[in-house]
Amino acid sequence: METYDLSQITAAEFQSQAGEPVVIHFAPNFSLPAVIGTVTELNGYTPLERASFSVEFQTTGDHRVVAQGIYRVVRANGRYFDLFLVPVAQDPLGTRYEAVFS
């Protein structure tokens, strides 16, 4: 598996991937399928060349809420992010988790 350089990824890249499947690894023996959801551009300061933004990941079929923390998000191509995820809402599909890129 190969990691992404989080300082280089942009909101536009996630927007083009909305709806794509990922797997969130919450613990060594506990992972959930999810999809890339809403991407929101933010007005906050960032020392990076790209603008700040947030991304929601929607779990599918499981309504457990996992505490905020750093979790591995793996895309179908095997590349991954280690992201600080915060549970933000539950809905009929599952739980939504947000990551902020600042």
C-alpha positions in Angstrom: 0.0 0.0 0.0 1.1 3.6 -0.7 0.2 6.6 1.4 -1.0 10.0 0.0 0.9 13.2 0.7 -1.8 15.1 2.6 -0.1 18.4 2.0 -0.7 18.1 -1.7 -4.2 16.7 -1.9 -7.0 19.3 -2.8 -10.7 19.6 -2.3 -11.1 19.2 -6.1 -9.5 15.8 -6.0 -12.0 14.6 -3.3 -14.9 16.3 -5.1 -14.1 14.2 -8.3 -14.1 11.1 -6.1 -17.4 11.7 -4.3 -19.3 8.4 -4.0 -16.2 6.2 -4.4 -15.8 3.4 -1.9 -13.2 3.3 0.9 -12.6 1.2 4.0 -12.1 2.8 7.3 -9.8 0.8 9.7 -10.8 1.8 13.2 -8.8 -1.0 14.9 -6.7 -4.0 13.8 -9.8 -6.2 13.7 -12.5 -3.7 13.0 -13.1 -1.9 9.7 -16.2 -0.5 8.0 -17.0 0.1 4.3 -17.7 3.8 3.6 -18.0 6.2 0.7 -16.4 9.6 0.1 -19.2 12.1 0.7 -19.5 15.9 1.0 -16.5 18.1 0.4 -16.6 21.6 1.8 -14.1 24.4 1.1 -13.1 26.3 4.2 -11.9 29.9 4.7 -9.4 29.1 7.4 -5.7 29.8 7.3 -3.3 27.2 6.1 0.5 27.5 5.6 0.1 25.2 2.6 -0.3 26.2 -1.1 -3.8 24.6 -1.2 -6.9 25.9 0.5 -8.4 24.4 3.6 -11.3 22.0 3.2 -13.3 19.2 4.9 -14.4 15.8 3.7 -17.2 13.6 5.1 -17.0 9.8 4.9 -20.3 7.9 5.1 -20.2 4.4 6.6 -22.6 2.0 5.0 -24.7 -0.6 6.9 -23.3 0.0 10.4 -24.6 2.5 12.9 -21.9 2.2 15.6 -20.2 5.4 16.4 -16.5 5.3 16.9 -14.8 8.0 19.0 -12.7 10.6 17.2 -9.2 9.7 16.5 -6.6 8.9 13.8 -7.8 6.1 11.5 -6.6 4.6 8.2 -8.8 5.2 5.2 -8.0 2.9 2.3 -9.2 3.5 -1.2 -10.0 0.7 -3.7 -6.7 1.2 -5.4 -4.8 0.4 -2.2 -3.6 3.9 -1.5 -4.4 5.2 2.0 -4.7 8.2 4.3 -4.2 8.3 8.0 -6.8 10.9 9.0 -8.1 12.4 12.2 -11.8 11.6 11.9 -14.6 13.0 14.0 -18.1 11.5 14.0 -20.5 14.2 13.0 -23.9 12.6 12.4 -25.9 9.4 12.1 -28.5 8.8 9.4 -30.4 5.8 7.9 -27.2 4.7 6.0 -24.8 4.7 8.9 -22.5 7.2 10.5 -20.8 10.2 8.9 -17.2 11.1 9.9 -15.4 14.3 9.0 -11.8 15.0 8.3 -10.5 18.6 8.1 -7.5 19.4 5.9 -6.0 22.7 7.0 
